[in-house]
Amino acid sequence: MKILMLIDQKYPTEHVFLEEVYSKIFKEKGHQIVWVMKAKDTFQKKIKIGYWNENKVYILPTNNNILLDYFFLIKDLMELKKMLTLKKEKFDLIYVRNDPFMGIFARFFSKKSKIPFVFQLSHLKSEETIYFAKNGLYGTRMKNFILGKISQKLTNFSLKKANLVFPISEMMKTYLIRKGLKQNKMLSLPLGANPKIKVNKHEVEKIKQEYNLKDGNTLVYLGTLIKTRDPVFLFKIIKQLKPDFPKIKLLVVGEGKTKHDLLDYKDYVKKNNLQENIFFIGKVPRWQVPNYLAAADIGLSQFPPVPILKMNSPIKLMEYMNLGLPVVANNYNPEQKLIVTESGGGFCVDYQVEDFCKVIKELVRNDRLRLKMGQKAQNYIRKERNYQKLADKAEKRILSLINDGDYKSL
């Protein structure tokens, strides 16, 4: 099987799911993936060819201006079509991840080439942009509202025209059914973890020494610091825990949507005298992420009551658990609640600072409980959410679509 895969990532991406499932496991299964990604810098003016894990990549130019970037993306996709025609590249399937303009291109490419079109929806980006508009975040309200609405209409077009849709969660699948999509052309494809991941003990020790981490007192948050995720909620937890646990630490591994986010968070930390308790690590190379997680004792995963966050698949939760960290999470996101409850790998509480603090105290004080829950967490993820299992699930549905001709009736 040969797949043309267009994704909303910059080359070379560090996206774990795409690399583990499609770039590695699908290749091991004998399938060929030809990728389409955008360049990270704005100096590239023409489409170039590169390689990612020995897979060919068509690298499209990018532009800092979002409107110009969309305009040139359409132009570059037309140029890509000519290149593929000249090279006489034949595909069994075209696959798009998230990008609505790439989705439109894929729809017409699939019809002309008489191959099925798969659309993977991993985040409600359009709805998030509209949320920004309503709440005055990240740009002018008018700009975000217009961009969100346009993106929403284009995404809906791609979803309706796709022969198979991979929503990232069962909750997102339900949401799309309510919007009119047929249930029989959807399969939820959530995120997972790599059970073969290794940590570097020397790097872990360096991290512990650098931040003076003491066993049992270190919490970690991995992921975006975008304001819709309410990172200040985590800082309030540390503020409340500090009187009873003065050595409590929080490692914040990730970056904000803009540089102003981090400035706001650091200002809060400074005003509340938490500089010795909260450390902003920033974005780190993917190979280093497991080392920071292994240096901690408890993983935190909070979903504020923002409707779009109900649809997410909690990747940070699974990465914590895969490395044997007990987790403290809240029950707003159904998938997160299910994973924590079924695994017994931590606590799932209401979205209240006091509720988080209560169970964190229990874990900090009880070494045996942390170890027991951490082992349960790791066992669950390695059995239920390993990437091999997810790759098998995706492959089976895609091959069924191609071999049975299912796409011709959708």
C-alpha positions as CSV (number, residue, x, y, z in Angstrom):
1,M,0.0,0.0,0.0
2,K,1.3,3.4,-1.0
3,I,-0.1,6.5,0.8
4,L,0.2,10.2,0.0
5,M,0.0,11.8,3.5
6,L,-0.5,15.5,3.9
7,I,-0.1,16.8,7.5
8,D,-0.4,20.0,9.4
9,Q,3.2,19.8,10.7
10,K,6.5,21.5,9.9
11,Y,9.4,19.5,8.5
12,P,11.0,17.6,10.2
13,T,8.2,17.0,12.6
14,E,8.6,15.5,16.1
15,H,5.0,14.4,16.3
16,V,5.2,11.1,18.2
17,F,2.0,9.4,16.8
18,L,2.9,10.2,13.2
19,E,6.4,9.0,13.6
20,E,5.7,5.8,15.6
21,V,2.6,4.7,13.7
22,Y,3.0,5.7,10.1
23,S,6.7,6.5,9.6
24,K,8.0,3.4,11.5
25,I,5.4,0.7,12.1
26,F,3.6,1.1,8.7
27,K,7.0,1.0,7.0
28,E,7.8,-2.2,8.9
29,K,4.6,-3.6,7.7
30,G,5.7,-3.0,4.1
31,H,3.7,0.1,3.3
32,Q,5.1,3.2,1.7
33,I,4.3,6.7,3.0
34,V,5.1,9.7,0.9
35,W,4.8,12.8,3.1
36,V,3.8,16.4,2.5
37,M,4.8,18.9,5.1
38,K,5.5,22.6,5.3
39,A,9.0,24.1,5.8
40,K,10.0,25.4,9.2
41,D,11.7,28.5,7.9
42,T,10.4,31.2,5.5
43,F,13.5,31.2,3.2
44,Q,12.3,28.3,1.0
45,K,10.6,29.6,-2.1
46,K,9.9,26.3,-4.0
47,I,8.8,22.8,-3.2
48,K,11.8,20.7,-2.2
49,I,12.2,17.0,-1.6
50,G,13.6,15.7,1.7
51,Y,13.5,12.5,3.8
52,W,12.2,11.7,7.2
53,N,13.1,8.3,8.7
54,E,13.9,7.2,5.1
55,N,10.5,8.3,3.8
56,K,10.3,10.8,1.0
57,V,8.8,14.2,2.0
58,Y,7.6,16.9,-0.3
59,I,8.4,20.1,1.6
60,L,6.1,23.1,0.8
61,P,7.2,26.7,1.4
62,T,5.7,28.6,4.3
63,N,4.9,32.2,5.1
64,N,4.7,34.1,8.4
65,N,1.5,35.9,7.3
66,I,-1.4,33.5,7.9
67,L,-3.5,34.8,5.0
68,L,-0.6,34.8,2.6
69,D,0.3,31.3,3.9
70,Y,-3.1,30.0,3.0
71,F,-2.9,31.6,-0.5
72,F,0.5,30.2,-1.3
73,L,-0.5,26.8,0.2
74,I,-3.2,26.5,-2.5
75,K,-0.8,27.5,-5.2
76,D,1.9,25.0,-3.9
77,L,-0.6,22.2,-3.7
78,M,-1.5,22.7,-7.4
79,E,2.3,22.7,-8.2
80,L,2.6,19.5,-6.1
81,K,-0.1,17.9,-8.3
82,K,1.9,18.7,-11.4
83,M,5.1,17.2,-9.8
84,L,3.3,14.0,-8.9
85,T,1.9,13.7,-12.4
86,L,5.3,14.3,-14.0
87,K,6.9,11.7,-11.7
88,K,4.0,9.3,-12.5
89,E,3.6,8.6,-8.8
90,K,0.7,6.3,-8.2
91,F,-1.0,6.0,-4.8
92,D,-3.6,3.7,-3.2
93,L,-4.8,6.3,-0.7
94,I,-4.6,10.0,0.1
95,Y,-4.6,10.9,3.8
96,V,-4.9,14.3,5.4
97,R,-4.3,15.3,9.0
98,N,-6.4,18.4,10.1
99,D,-5.5,20.9,7.5
100,P,-8.8,22.1,5.7
101,F,-7.0,23.3,2.5
102,M,-5.1,20.1,2.2
103,G,-8.4,18.4,2.7
104,I,-9.9,20.1,-0.3
105,F,-6.9,19.2,-2.4
106,A,-7.2,15.6,-1.3
107,R,-10.8,15.4,-2.2
108,F,-10.2,16.4,-5.8
109,F,-7.0,14.4,-6.1
110,S,-8.8,11.3,-4.8
111,K,-11.6,11.7,-7.4
112,K,-9.3,12.2,-10.3
113,S,-7.0,9.3,-9.2
114,K,-10.0,7.1,-8.2
115,I,-8.5,6.4,-4.8
116,P,-10.1,6.8,-1.3
117,F,-9.5,9.8,0.9
118,V,-9.0,9.6,4.7
119,F,-9.2,12.6,7.0
120,Q,-7.8,12.5,10.5
121,L,-9.1,15.1,12.9
122,S,-7.0,15.3,16.0
123,H,-8.1,18.7,17.3
124,L,-11.1,21.1,16.8
125,K,-8.8,23.9,15.6
126,S,-11.6,25.9,13.9
127,E,-13.7,25.8,17.1
128,E,-10.7,26.7,19.2
129,T,-10.1,29.8,17.0
130,I,-13.7,30.8,17.4
131,Y,-13.3,30.3,21.2
132,F,-10.3,32.7,21.0
133,A,-12.5,35.3,19.3
134,K,-15.3,35.0,21.9
135,N,-12.8,35.3,24.8
136,G,-10.5,37.9,23.4
137,L,-7.4,35.7,23.2
138,Y,-4.5,35.6,20.7
139,G,-5.4,38.3,18.3
140,T,-8.4,40.5,17.4
141,R,-11.8,39.1,17.9
142,M,-12.9,39.8,14.3
143,K,-9.8,38.2,12.7
144,N,-10.1,35.0,14.8
145,F,-13.9,34.8,14.2
146,I,-13.5,35.1,10.5
147,L,-10.6,32.7,10.3
148,G,-12.4,30.2,12.6
149,K,-15.6,30.3,10.6
150,I,-13.8,29.9,7.2
151,S,-11.7,27.1,8.6
152,Q,-14.8,25.4,10.1
153,K,-16.7,25.4,6.8
154,L,-13.7,24.0,4.9
155,T,-13.1,21.4,7.5
156,N,-16.7,20.3,7.4
157,F,-16.5,20.0,3.6
158,S,-13.4,17.7,4.0
159,L,-15.1,15.6,6.7
160,K,-18.3,15.1,4.6
161,K,-16.3,14.3,1.4
162,A,-13.8,12.0,3.1
163,N,-14.4,8.2,2.6
164,L,-13.1,7.5,6.1
165,V,-12.7,9.8,9.1
166,F,-10.4,9.2,12.1
167,P,-11.6,11.4,15.0
168,I,-9.1,11.4,17.9
169,S,-11.6,10.2,20.5
170,E,-15.1,8.6,21.0
171,M,-16.3,12.0,22.3
172,M,-15.2,13.7,19.1
173,K,-16.9,10.9,17.1
174,T,-20.1,11.5,18.9
175,Y,-19.7,15.3,18.3
176,L,-19.3,14.7,14.5
177,I,-22.3,12.3,14.4
178,R,-24.4,15.1,15.9
179,K,-23.1,17.4,13.1
180,G,-24.4,14.9,10.5
181,L,-21.5,12.6,9.7
182,K,-22.3,9.0,9.1
183,Q,-21.2,6.7,11.9
184,N,-20.2,3.9,9.6
185,K,-17.4,6.0,8.0
186,M,-15.7,6.9,11.2
187,L,-13.3,5.1,13.5
188,S,-11.9,6.8,16.6
189,L,-8.1,6.6,16.6
190,P,-6.8,7.9,19.9
191,L,-3.2,8.6,20.9
192,G,-1.0,6.2,22.8
193,A,2.6,5.6,23.9
194,N,5.7,3.7,22.9
195,P,6.4,0.9,25.5
196,K,9.9,0.5,24.2
197,I,10.9,4.0,25.2
198,K,14.1,4.3,27.1
199,V,15.4,6.8,29.7
200,N,18.9,8.0,30.1
201,K,19.8,7.5,33.8
202,H,22.7,9.9,33.5
203,E,20.5,12.6,32.1
204,V,17.8,12.0,34.7
205,E,20.3,12.4,37.5
206,K,21.6,15.6,35.9
207,I,18.0,17.0,35.9
208,K,17.5,16.0,39.5
209,Q,20.7,17.8,40.6
210,E,20.0,20.9,38.5
211,Y,16.6,21.5,40.1
212,N,17.4,19.9,43.5
213,L,14.6,17.4,43.2
214,K,13.9,15.2,46.2
215,D,12.2,11.8,45.9
216,G,8.4,12.0,46.3
217,N,8.2,15.8,46.0
218,T,8.4,16.4,42.3
219,L,5.4,17.0,40.0
220,V,5.5,17.4,36.3
221,Y,3.3,19.0,33.6
222,L,4.1,18.2,30.0
223,G,2.5,20.0,27.1
224,T,1.2,23.3,25.8
225,L,0.9,26.4,28.1
226,I,-1.9,27.9,26.0
227,K,-4.3,29.9,28.1
228,T,-7.3,27.6,27.3
229,R,-5.5,25.0,29.3
230,D,-5.3,27.3,32.3
231,P,-1.7,26.6,33.5
232,V,-2.2,29.0,36.4
233,F,-4.5,26.4,37.9
234,L,-1.4,24.2,38.4
235,F,0.5,27.1,40.0
236,K,-2.3,27.6,42.5
237,I,-1.9,24.0,43.5
238,I,1.8,24.5,44.3
239,K,1.0,27.7,46.2
240,Q,-1.5,25.8,48.4
241,L,0.8,22.8,48.9
242,K,3.9,24.8,49.8
243,P,3.2,25.5,53.5
244,D,2.9,21.7,54.2
245,F,5.5,20.7,51.6
246,P,8.1,23.4,51.3
247,K,10.3,21.2,49.0
248,I,7.5,20.6,46.6
249,K,8.5,21.2,42.9
250,L,6.8,21.5,39.6
251,L,8.6,21.0,36.3
252,V,6.7,22.7,33.5
253,V,7.9,21.1,30.2
254,G,6.4,23.0,27.2
255,E,5.9,26.4,25.8
256,G,3.1,28.9,25.4
257,K,1.2,29.9,22.2
258,T,3.0,33.2,22.3
259,K,6.0,34.6,24.3
260,H,3.5,36.7,26.3
261,D,2.0,33.6,27.8
262,L,5.2,32.7,29.6
263,L,5.8,36.2,30.8
264,D,2.4,36.2,32.4
265,Y,3.0,32.9,34.1
266,K,6.4,33.9,35.4
267,D,4.9,37.1,36.7
268,Y,2.4,35.1,38.7
269,V,5.1,32.8,40.1
270,K,7.2,35.7,41.1
271,K,4.4,37.6,42.8
272,N,3.5,34.5,44.8
273,N,7.1,33.7,45.8
274,L,7.2,30.3,44.0
275,Q,10.5,30.7,42.1
276,E,12.1,27.9,44.1
277,N,9.1,25.6,43.5
278,I,8.1,26.1,39.9
279,F,10.5,25.7,37.0
280,F,9.7,26.5,33.4
281,I,11.8,24.1,31.3
282,G,10.5,25.2,28.0
283,K,10.3,23.0,24.9
284,V,12.9,20.3,24.9
285,P,14.0,17.8,22.2
286,R,11.7,14.8,22.0
287,W,14.5,12.4,23.1
288,Q,14.9,14.4,26.3
289,V,11.2,14.4,27.3
290,P,11.3,10.9,28.9
291,N,14.2,12.0,31.1
292,Y,12.3,14.9,32.5
293,L,9.3,12.7,33.2
294,A,11.5,10.0,34.8
295,A,13.0,12.7,37.1
296,A,9.5,13.4,38.5
297,D,7.3,11.4,40.9
298,I,3.7,12.4,39.9
299,G,2.2,13.5,36.5
300,L,-0.5,16.2,36.3
301,S,-3.1,16.4,33.6
302,Q,-5.8,19.0,33.9
303,F,-8.6,19.8,31.4
304,P,-10.4,23.0,32.3
305,P,-14.2,23.0,31.6
306,V,-13.8,24.3,28.0
307,P,-16.0,22.3,25.6
308,I,-13.4,21.7,22.9
309,L,-11.1,20.0,25.5
310,K,-13.7,17.3,26.0
311,M,-12.8,16.0,22.6
312,N,-9.1,15.6,23.2
313,S,-7.1,12.4,23.6
314,P,-4.8,13.0,26.7
315,I,-1.3,12.3,25.3
316,K,0.5,13.7,28.3
317,L,-1.5,11.4,30.6
318,M,-0.4,8.4,28.6
319,E,3.2,9.5,28.4
320,Y,3.3,9.8,32.2
321,M,1.7,6.4,32.8
322,N,4.0,4.7,30.2
323,L,7.0,5.7,32.3
324,G,5.4,4.4,35.5
325,L,4.3,7.8,37.0
326,P,1.1,7.8,39.0
327,V,-1.2,10.6,37.7
328,V,-3.5,13.2,39.1
329,A,-6.1,14.3,36.6
330,N,-9.6,15.7,36.5
331,N,-12.8,14.0,35.2
332,Y,-13.9,16.7,32.7
333,N,-12.5,14.8,29.7
334,P,-14.3,11.4,29.3
335,E,-11.3,9.6,27.8
336,Q,-9.0,10.8,30.6
337,K,-11.5,9.7,33.2
338,L,-11.9,6.3,31.6
339,I,-8.1,5.7,31.4
340,V,-7.4,6.7,35.0
341,T,-10.4,4.8,36.3
342,E,-9.8,1.6,34.4
343,S,-6.1,1.5,35.0
344,G,-6.1,2.4,38.7
345,G,-3.0,4.3,37.9
346,G,-3.8,7.5,39.7
347,F,-6.6,9.8,40.9
348,C,-9.3,11.4,38.8
349,V,-11.0,14.3,40.7
350,D,-13.1,17.4,40.1
351,Y,-11.5,20.5,38.6
352,Q,-10.8,22.1,41.9
353,V,-7.5,23.2,43.4
354,E,-8.5,21.7,46.8
355,D,-9.3,18.3,45.2
356,F,-6.0,18.1,43.4
357,C,-4.1,19.1,46.5
358,K,-5.9,16.4,48.6
359,V,-4.8,13.5,46.5
360,I,-1.3,14.9,45.7
361,K,-0.7,15.0,49.5
362,E,-1.7,11.4,49.7
363,L,0.8,10.4,47.0
364,V,3.6,12.5,48.3
365,R,3.3,11.0,51.8
366,N,2.9,7.4,50.6
367,D,5.9,5.9,48.7
368,R,4.2,2.5,48.4
369,L,1.0,4.0,46.9
370,R,3.0,5.9,44.3
371,L,4.9,2.8,43.3
372,K,1.7,0.7,43.2
373,M,-0.3,3.2,41.1
374,G,2.7,3.8,38.8
375,Q,3.0,0.1,38.0
376,K,-0.7,-0.2,37.3
377,A,-0.5,2.9,35.1
378,Q,2.4,1.5,33.1
379,N,0.9,-2.0,32.7
380,Y,-2.4,-0.5,31.4
381,I,-0.8,1.8,28.8
382,R,1.5,-0.9,27.5
383,K,-1.4,-3.3,27.1
384,E,-4.2,-1.0,25.9
385,R,-2.6,2.0,24.3
386,N,0.7,0.9,22.7
387,Y,1.4,2.2,19.2
388,Q,1.6,-1.2,17.7
389,K,-2.0,-1.9,18.6
390,L,-3.1,1.5,17.3
391,A,-1.2,1.0,14.0
392,D,-2.9,-2.4,13.6
393,K,-6.3,-0.8,14.2
394,A,-5.6,2.0,11.6
395,E,-4.2,-0.5,9.0
396,K,-7.1,-2.9,9.3
397,R,-9.6,-0.1,8.6
398,I,-7.6,1.4,5.8
399,L,-7.0,-1.9,4.0
400,S,-10.7,-2.7,4.3
401,L,-11.6,0.6,2.7
402,I,-9.2,-0.1,-0.2
403,N,-9.7,-3.8,-0.8
404,D,-13.4,-4.0,-0.3
405,G,-14.1,-0.9,-2.3
406,D,-16.0,0.6,0.7
407,Y,-15.1,4.1,-0.4
408,K,-17.1,3.7,-3.6
409,S,-20.3,3.5,-1.6
410,L,-19.7,6.3,0.9
